[in-house]
Structure formats: C-alpha cells, structure tokens
C-alpha cells in the first residue's frame, strides 16, 4: 500500500499569527460561556434545579451544552485554521 511520498509543509509566520489570534478569540468566546455557567450556578442555583427538557433539570442540560459548545468551537477552529493548500519545500 503506497501513500505517496512525505511532503513537508511550510507554514509562514503570518498564518501562524492569524491562527493564534483565532484561537484566542474562540477561547474568549468559550470563557464567556463558561463564566455565565459558573455565575448562574453560583447566584441562581434555584434555576438549575428546575426541569426544562425531557424531565432533565437545567444543570444537566446546560452542562451538556457546555460540552457540545466546546466541541463545536474546536470544529470551528479546525475549519478556520486549515491551510488553503499544501506548500511543498523546494
């Protein structure tokens, strides 16, 4: 089974800086979501005990929402940071 020759990809410093910036922005978005979750648990814990969907309380639903939002943000980051095409070393 032959997969072709190994190709070393070259990534320029500008794309590295852009990817770092995108990562920091998405980290800020998730940090905001997580802070809202923690503050809600701290100051509105009665709301977390209420039943909302399918007999599950809000704590369970929002906890799964945190997990799904982290996965979604990871997919967004991967999509935004993928290279336009492979660059071969000369």
C-alpha positions as CSV (number, residue, x, y, z in Angstrom):
1,X,0.0,0.0,0.0
2,X,1.7,3.2,-1.2
3,X,0.5,6.6,0.2
4,X,2.8,8.7,-1.8
5,X,6.0,10.5,-0.7
6,X,6.2,12.5,2.5
7,X,5.8,16.2,1.9
8,X,7.0,18.7,4.4
9,X,4.5,21.6,4.8
10,X,5.9,25.1,5.3
11,X,3.7,27.4,7.3
12,X,4.6,31.1,7.2
13,X,4.7,33.2,10.3
14,X,1.7,35.3,9.2
15,X,-0.6,32.3,9.1
16,X,0.7,31.1,12.5
17,X,-0.1,34.6,13.9
18,X,-3.6,34.5,12.4
19,X,-4.3,31.1,13.8
20,X,-3.1,32.1,17.2
21,X,-5.4,35.1,17.1
22,X,-8.4,33.0,16.0
23,X,-7.6,30.6,18.8
24,X,-7.5,33.4,21.4
25,X,-10.8,34.8,20.1
26,X,-12.5,31.4,20.3
27,X,-11.0,30.8,23.8
28,X,-12.6,34.1,24.8
29,X,-15.9,33.0,23.5
30,X,-15.8,29.8,25.4
31,X,-14.5,31.5,28.5
32,X,-17.6,33.8,28.4
33,X,-19.9,30.8,28.0
34,X,-18.2,29.0,30.9
35,X,-18.3,32.1,33.1
36,X,-22.0,32.5,32.5
37,X,-22.5,28.9,33.5
38,X,-20.5,29.3,36.7
39,X,-22.2,32.5,37.7
40,X,-25.6,31.0,37.1
41,X,-24.7,28.1,39.3
42,X,-23.4,30.4,42.0
43,X,-26.1,33.0,42.1
44,X,-29.2,31.4,40.5
45,X,-28.8,27.8,41.8
46,X,-32.6,27.5,42.2
47,X,-33.0,27.9,38.4
48,X,-30.6,25.0,37.9
49,X,-32.9,22.7,39.8
50,X,-35.9,23.4,37.6
51,X,-36.9,20.9,35.0
52,X,-36.7,22.1,31.4
53,X,-36.4,19.4,28.7
54,X,-37.3,15.7,28.8
55,X,-37.5,15.7,32.5
56,X,-33.9,16.8,32.9
57,X,-33.0,19.7,35.1
58,X,-31.3,22.8,33.8
59,X,-27.9,21.8,35.4
60,X,-27.8,18.7,33.2
61,X,-28.9,20.4,30.0
62,X,-26.5,23.4,30.5
63,X,-23.7,21.0,31.3
64,X,-24.2,19.1,28.1
65,X,-24.5,22.5,26.4
66,X,-21.0,23.3,27.6
67,X,-19.6,20.1,26.3
68,X,-21.3,20.5,22.9
69,X,-20.2,24.1,22.6
70,X,-16.6,23.1,23.3
71,X,-16.8,20.5,20.6
72,X,-18.4,23.0,18.2
73,X,-15.7,25.6,18.9
74,X,-13.0,23.0,18.3
75,X,-14.5,22.2,14.9
76,X,-14.8,25.9,14.0
77,X,-11.1,26.4,15.0
78,X,-10.1,23.4,12.8
79,X,-12.1,24.8,9.9
80,X,-10.8,28.3,10.2
81,X,-7.1,27.2,10.6
82,X,-6.9,24.6,7.8
83,X,-4.4,25.5,5.1
84,X,-5.6,26.7,1.7
85,X,-3.4,24.0,0.0
86,X,-0.2,22.1,0.7
87,X,3.0,24.1,0.2
88,X,6.0,22.0,-0.8
89,X,9.5,22.6,0.2
90,X,11.8,23.2,-2.7
